[in-house]
Amino acid sequence: MSTTPAASVLFVCVHNAGRSQMAAGFLTHLAGERVEVRSAGSIPADQVNPAAIEAMKEVGIDISDQTPKVLTTEAVQASDYVITMGCGDACPIFPGKKYLDWALEDPAGKGVESVRPIRDQIKTRIEALIAEINAEQEN
């Protein structure tokens, strides 16, 4: 059995503190080592949003050890899927990559009650992404 990941996915948002961190947490949790997961921000924050950490903890996923990372050209080049969440034109475009833009509310400055629906939308999109990756592998 091959240990090569089926795909590599980069999640990008402005601060890499909420949406992209939750998405990376879900994909890592649900796909395991089958998918290589990265996240980054065009202007990374100092720390991951505490409300995002708490919301993920409620569903059994610990992202408290993560730190916001700066978006690099190398990270985009190394990824099959680049999923943006409000980073606008800051994300470099390379041929041969699959770009998706997920319009999700920014959880910055919101309490855990407001972050839960965003978390749940992300989970639904991650499940669909895993199904898409699986379908691509079967072809």
Sine and cosine of phi, psi and omega as CSV:
sin_phi,cos_phi,sin_psi,cos_psi,sin_omega,cos_omega
0.00,0.00,0.73,-0.69,-0.05,-1.00
-0.97,0.26,0.60,-0.80,0.08,-1.00
-0.98,-0.20,0.08,1.00,0.04,-1.00
-0.95,0.31,0.77,-0.64,0.01,-1.00
-0.87,0.49,0.54,-0.84,0.02,-1.00
-0.92,0.39,-0.50,0.87,-0.01,-1.00
-0.30,-0.95,0.29,-0.96,0.13,-0.99
-0.85,-0.52,0.67,-0.74,-0.10,-1.00
-0.79,-0.61,0.73,-0.69,0.08,-1.00
-0.90,-0.44,0.84,-0.55,0.08,-1.00
-0.98,-0.19,0.76,-0.65,-0.06,-1.00
-0.78,-0.62,0.80,-0.60,0.23,-0.97
-0.67,-0.74,0.06,-1.00,-0.14,-0.99
-0.87,0.49,-0.81,0.59,-0.13,-0.99
-0.99,-0.16,-0.15,0.99,-0.04,-1.00
0.77,0.63,0.66,0.75,-0.08,-1.00
-0.83,-0.56,-0.23,0.97,-0.07,-1.00
-0.71,-0.71,-1.00,0.08,-0.10,-0.99
-0.84,0.54,-0.78,0.63,-0.06,-1.00
-0.92,0.39,-0.55,0.84,0.04,-1.00
-0.94,0.35,-0.66,0.75,0.04,-1.00
-0.91,0.42,-0.67,0.74,0.01,-1.00
-0.88,0.47,-0.70,0.72,0.01,-1.00
-0.90,0.45,-0.64,0.77,0.03,-1.00
-0.89,0.46,-0.72,0.70,0.03,-1.00
-0.89,0.45,-0.72,0.70,-0.05,-1.00
-0.91,0.42,-0.67,0.74,0.04,-1.00
-0.88,0.48,-0.68,0.73,-0.03,-1.00
-0.92,0.38,-0.69,0.72,-0.12,-0.99
-1.00,0.08,-0.49,0.87,-0.06,-1.00
-0.96,-0.27,-0.26,0.97,0.00,-1.00
0.87,0.49,-0.66,-0.75,-0.05,-1.00
-0.99,0.13,0.00,1.00,0.02,-1.00
-0.93,0.38,-0.40,0.91,-0.03,-1.00
-0.77,-0.63,0.74,-0.68,0.09,-1.00
-0.99,0.12,0.79,-0.61,-0.13,-0.99
-0.88,-0.47,0.74,-0.67,0.09,-1.00
-0.74,-0.67,0.41,-0.91,0.18,-0.98
-0.58,-0.81,0.46,-0.89,-0.04,-1.00
-0.32,-0.95,0.22,-0.98,0.03,-1.00
-0.71,-0.71,0.49,-0.87,0.02,-1.00
-0.95,0.30,-0.51,0.86,0.09,-1.00
-0.69,-0.73,0.99,0.17,-0.13,-0.99
-0.87,0.49,0.61,-0.80,0.07,-1.00
-0.97,0.24,0.06,-1.00,0.03,-1.00
-0.98,0.20,-0.47,0.88,-0.04,-1.00
-0.45,-0.90,0.29,-0.96,0.06,-1.00
-0.94,0.33,0.63,-0.78,0.00,-1.00
-0.83,0.56,0.86,-0.50,-0.01,-1.00
-0.85,0.53,-0.54,0.84,0.03,-1.00
-0.93,0.37,-0.56,0.83,0.07,-1.00
-0.92,0.38,-0.66,0.75,0.04,-1.00
-0.87,0.50,-0.72,0.70,-0.02,-1.00
-0.91,0.42,-0.69,0.72,0.00,-1.00
-0.88,0.47,-0.63,0.77,0.01,-1.00
-0.95,0.31,-0.60,0.80,0.02,-1.00
-0.87,0.49,-0.57,0.82,0.02,-1.00
-0.88,0.48,-0.44,0.90,0.02,-1.00
-0.96,-0.28,0.29,0.96,0.12,-0.99
0.99,0.14,0.33,0.94,0.00,-1.00
-0.86,-0.50,0.83,-0.55,-0.04,-1.00
-0.99,-0.17,0.92,-0.38,0.06,-1.00
-0.93,-0.37,0.25,0.97,-0.08,-1.00
-0.92,0.40,-0.32,0.95,0.00,-1.00
-1.00,0.02,0.01,1.00,-0.03,-1.00
-1.00,0.09,0.44,-0.90,0.09,-1.00
-0.74,-0.67,0.58,-0.81,0.05,-1.00
-0.87,0.49,0.66,-0.75,-0.03,-1.00
-0.85,-0.53,0.49,-0.87,0.01,-1.00
-0.98,0.19,0.63,-0.78,0.05,-1.00
-0.94,0.33,0.80,-0.60,0.04,-1.00
-0.86,-0.51,0.43,-0.90,0.07,-1.00
-0.87,0.50,-0.61,0.79,-0.02,-1.00
-0.89,0.46,-0.64,0.77,0.01,-1.00
-0.90,0.44,-0.64,0.77,0.03,-1.00
-0.92,0.39,-0.71,0.70,-0.01,-1.00
-0.88,0.48,-0.54,0.84,-0.06,-1.00
-1.00,0.10,0.00,1.00,-0.09,-1.00
-0.94,-0.35,0.59,-0.80,0.09,-1.00
-0.99,0.15,-0.64,0.77,0.01,-1.00
-0.90,-0.44,0.71,-0.70,0.11,-0.99
-0.85,-0.53,0.92,-0.39,-0.07,-1.00
-0.93,-0.37,0.92,-0.39,-0.03,-1.00
-0.99,-0.11,0.51,-0.86,-0.01,-1.00
-0.70,-0.71,0.91,0.42,0.05,-1.00
1.00,0.01,0.39,0.92,0.03,-1.00
-1.00,-0.02,-0.06,1.00,0.09,-1.00
0.87,0.49,-0.70,-0.71,-0.08,-1.00
-0.99,0.14,0.03,1.00,-0.05,-1.00
-0.95,0.30,-0.25,0.97,-0.08,-1.00
-1.00,0.00,0.85,-0.52,0.02,-1.00
-0.92,0.38,0.54,-0.84,-0.03,-1.00
-0.95,-0.33,0.77,-0.64,0.06,-1.00
-0.80,-0.60,0.62,-0.78,0.04,-1.00
-0.89,0.46,0.52,-0.85,0.09,-1.00
1.00,0.05,-0.04,1.00,0.05,-1.00
-0.99,-0.14,0.48,-0.88,0.09,-1.00
-0.99,-0.14,0.89,-0.46,-0.01,-1.00
-0.97,-0.23,0.76,-0.65,0.09,-1.00
-0.79,-0.61,0.63,-0.77,0.08,-1.00
-0.90,-0.44,0.89,-0.45,0.01,-1.00
-0.99,-0.17,0.93,-0.36,0.04,-1.00
-0.98,0.19,0.98,-0.18,-0.02,-1.00
-0.80,-0.61,0.61,-0.79,0.04,-1.00
-0.88,0.48,0.62,-0.79,0.02,-1.00
-0.98,0.20,0.84,-0.55,-0.01,-1.00
-0.99,0.17,0.01,1.00,-0.04,-1.00
-0.83,0.56,0.76,-0.65,0.06,-1.00
0.97,0.23,0.07,1.00,-0.02,-1.00
-0.98,-0.20,0.44,-0.90,0.07,-1.00
-0.99,0.17,0.16,-0.99,-0.06,-1.00
-0.87,0.50,-0.52,0.85,0.02,-1.00
-0.88,0.48,-0.61,0.79,0.01,-1.00
-0.99,0.16,-0.38,0.92,-0.04,-1.00
-0.99,0.14,-0.48,0.87,-0.04,-1.00
-0.80,0.60,-0.75,0.66,0.01,-1.00
-0.89,0.46,-0.56,0.83,0.05,-1.00
-0.91,0.41,-0.71,0.70,0.04,-1.00
-0.83,0.56,-0.71,0.71,-0.05,-1.00
-0.93,0.38,-0.59,0.81,0.08,-1.00
-0.90,0.44,-0.66,0.75,0.01,-1.00
-0.89,0.45,-0.70,0.72,-0.01,-1.00
-0.86,0.52,-0.71,0.71,0.02,-1.00
-0.86,0.51,-0.68,0.73,0.00,-1.00
-0.93,0.37,-0.59,0.80,0.03,-1.00
-0.91,0.42,-0.67,0.74,0.02,-1.00
-0.88,0.48,-0.66,0.75,0.05,-1.00
-0.92,0.40,-0.63,0.78,0.03,-1.00
-0.89,0.45,-0.69,0.72,0.02,-1.00
-0.88,0.48,-0.67,0.74,0.04,-1.00
-0.87,0.49,-0.65,0.76,0.03,-1.00
-0.91,0.42,-0.70,0.71,0.03,-1.00
-0.88,0.47,-0.69,0.72,0.03,-1.00
-0.88,0.48,-0.68,0.73,-0.01,-1.00
-0.90,0.43,-0.64,0.77,0.02,-1.00
-0.89,0.46,-0.62,0.79,-0.02,-1.00
-0.93,0.37,-0.51,0.86,-0.02,-1.00
-0.97,0.23,-0.33,0.94,-0.02,-1.00
-1.00,0.08,0.00,0.00,0.00,0.00
